Amino acid sequence: FVCAAAARSLAALGPAARPALKPLADALPDRNFDHDFRPHRAAEAAEAILTLAPQSEFAGAAVKLLTSDRMLNDERVDSEGTRTAAAKALARCGPAAATAL
């Protein structure tokens, strides 16, 4: 939960947090899929990327994550809650998430 809170805090900082885009992008993939599967952490990082720099080189990966099977259909997590979190994250990102449509 610390990673998710850090991502939310960075997004709230606005443009001053843009140097954190690369570390946020590094939080998108699984580190160890069997033991470190935290889709909400990655969703928060994706949302922060889309909030801070919707036109950045990392934005496409963020949208791709939020619409991926990992977020929407993984049997190891509460898929309904994860789908809802992904949809809300995309909604909060506004036009930056248009490619998800």
N, C-alpha and C positions, 0 to 999 in steps of 0.2 A: 504493500500500500504506500510505502514511502516513495517509490518510483512514480506512481500515479499522482501523488500529491506534488511532487517536484515538477512534473510535467504541467499540471494545472497552474502552479505558481509561475512557471516560466511564461506560460501563455498570458497570464494576467499582467506580467511585466511589460508586455508589448514589444515594440521594436528594440528596446535595450537588450532583450533576450535572444536576438537573432544569432549571436555567436554560438548558441546552444543547439542550433538546428542539426548539426552533424551528430552530436550525442543523442538527440531525440530520435533521429533516424536509425541510429544503432540499436535503439530499444525496440524497433519494430519486429525483427525476426526472433524466432525462438532461440534461446541459448541451448537448452537441452529439452527437447520436446516432451520427453517422458517425465521429467522432474521439475521443470520450471515453466509450466504452461499457465501463464497469467494473461489472458486476453484483455482484461481491463487495463493492465499496465500499458500494453501496446496501443490500445484504443486511445488512452489519454495522451500518449506520445504523438499519435497520428493527429489527434485533434489539435494539439499544441502546434504542430508543424503547419497545419492548415490555417490556424489562427494567426500565427506569426508571419508566415511567408507563403501565401497560397499559390504564388507563381514560382516558387523555388524548385530546384532540381529534386527535392525530396517530396513534393506534394503528390506526385503520381503514386509513389510507393505508399503514402499515407492513405489515399483513397482506395488503392488496391487492397490494403490490409483490411480496411473497414467493410469492404464488400466481399471478402474472401471466405472460403469454406471454414477457415480457422475461426473466424468470428461468427459465422452464421450457422454452421452445421456440425461442429465438433461434438461428438458424443461424450467427451470427458468433462464437459462443463454444462452448466444450465444454459442450453442454447437459446431458450426464450429470453432470458435475462441478457445474454450476450448480444442477441439480435437487437433487442431494445436499446442497449447501450450504444451499439454501433449506429443505429438509426438516429438516435438523439445526437450523437457526436457529429454525424453528417449534417443534420439539420442546423446545429449551432454554427457550423462552418459556412453556411450560406453558399454564395456563388462558387466558392473554392471547391465545393463538393459536386459541382454540376456534372462532372464526368462519371459520377456514380449512377446517373439516371439511365 
